[in-house]
């Protein structure tokens, strides 16, 4: 199944809802639908409270309910609803054209991003080649979960940056807590997958990593992590299959790869990251950039105003425009190179 978080207008402002894709352009509000199912079983005063507890309109909260929430979601998926609203006046169906899609997890519990495609490492390592250490375990860094945006949101270039780049990836979403997870059992912990654009500011990133740490500000900026458009459950997406991965800039294909070109499997990635550390529902793990999947490898970068599309067979298409930042910061409170201190 495909789940989407979306925003709808209300008299008191936008409200987030969780939808199940039931047709090419229609979402079923799963919380409102479950409310309708409960109306035949519970007293009216109890229905909304129980529905919000078992099948909440928030994906992170739904994952935290565990098997109870999964069972309720399966029941909604199997049911048929003839009306457009439930007995409490809640709308059941929304056309995608009429709502605003958000990231499936607008605020993940955490973000880790690996680099598990060997070709990408070869293309960016330079004369030194792939470090021997890369073959020992799937390395990763931690991103900023507060910087996540979804399909259609403009990606704002930080001031001073000249080489803002896309990175063509997919991400794993963890569905239940686990520690020291074995490779064999790792699939049990996967809630689903989504397209991931790990936007990178190459001027900033490459400069700061020469200081032997990072990436930091080269990745950490508002709108720098793009997820969407859906969370696709494992029964509908197999990363070990040859799913095409394509990046386009203003409609021109720039990158093409396949999900099955991973050096480390999804199960191996989960097992390694969970070593001596508990993974939690709503954790997001990017697998890394597919070979040839970014401008740095190609020697060219999207220009401001251009639209970047990342599409992965089975996961969907993520589309965002690169634009200049529009929040001027007072000079006296902003950092610039003149503030750097000599050793």
Buried (B, 14 or more C-beta within 10 A) or exposed (E): BBBBBBBBEEEEEEEBBBBBBBEEEBBBBBBBBBBBBBBEEBEEEEBBEBBBEBBBBBBBBBBBBEEEBBEBBEEBEEEEBEEEBBEEEBEBBBEBEEBBBBBBBBEBBBBBBBBBBBBBBBBBEEEEEBEEEBEEBBBBBEBBBEBBBBBBBBBBBBEEBEBBBBBBBBBBBBBBBBEEBEBEEBEEBBBBBBBBBBBBBBBBBBBBEEEEEBBBBBBBBBBBBBBBBBBBBBEEBBBEEEBEBBBBBEEEEBBBBBBEBBBBBBBBBBBBBBEEEEBBBBBBBBBBBBBBBBBBBBEEBBEEEBBBBBBBBBBBBBBBBBBEBEEEEEEEEEEEEEEEEEE
